[in-house]
Amino acid sequence: MKNILIIGATGQIGSELTMLLRKRYGNSHVVAGYIHGAEPKGELAESGPSAVVDITDAPAIADAVRKYDIDTIYNLAALLSAVAEARPQLAWKIGVGGLYNVLEVAREHGCAVFTPSSIGSFGPDTPHDGTPQDTIQRPQTIYGVTKVTGELLSDYYARRFGVDTRSVRFPGLISYVAPPGGGTTDYAVDIFYSAVRGEEFRCPIAPGTFMDMMYMPDALRAAILIMEADPTRLVHRNSFNIASMSFDPEIIAAKIRELVPGFRMVYDVDPLRQSIAESWPNSLDDSCARAEWDWRPQYDLDAMARDMVEKLRVKLGVDQNSNIACHAC
Ligand code: SER
């Protein structure tokens, strides 16, 4: 990877991945691609180049690739699962039409491509516990349909045209820099904001509903490691199961209560998110990623929760002892 274009650089993953790649490859070598209305701000805007790159606009992708001599594209544009159900046509346009544009530009210009897949690529018929790398993928959400299509199309471009496509299936991603937008796993981020602000949390997911989750630093490492992996060791490409923790709302709430005594949670189950969550795996088997490119997570539930609470207290200006916003500090 010499010159990298991130499409969706101001989103939940992109805003952190862009900065990490700039540290690793040099600021001027990582271009933050964004759409109007989601302009980069602060350090993201100031530390390196940026360009308007709408994934539905193939010529705009090709222009940025030519202008910055791009050899690797991180394609992070997507509508998450719950929002995608409200706008399925747009989810397809971005998730599949957009990926097709990226793959065609990559084929013409010799770029490698990373496109995340998801636990959402599985469905109710998939074995839910220890979900294998290669198994039934019959998702019932448009988000999942776009992800399975993306896996297949990316493998096709690798086999047919030699495009170096690689991918991981992300669990729900927990982070404190930029918020997720409209996913089924978002509750695992929102719960921390409520707890640190000293507010009661209304949980949209029912007790006993397990899903894979991952702390953002591990997800970013995975996205970089897979693109730097020795291709001769890769049996799979699109897309690898990766895992680090699995929990239900009761377990995460109990963990947070250890760090924020008195934290309160009530259930206000959202039928759409609940039905999506029930169709997804409880926990993935990531042994292929471990064997083929030495994937290992660094954060378990305890380490993630401690870091989230600490970082959010600083971000939200909350006094550690009172857990009340401290305007004087
Ligand atoms: N976090 C995503 C969602 O909930 C799943 O990959 O939609």
Boltz pocket constraint, residues with backbone or C-beta under 6 A from the ligand:
constraints:
  - pocket:
      binder: B
      contacts: [[A, 80], [A, 81], [A, 82], [A, 117], [A, 118], [A, 119], [A, 120], [A, 143], [A, 170], [A, 171], [A, 172], [A, 173], [A, 182], [A, 183], [A, 184], [A, 185], [A, 186]]
      max_distance: 6.0
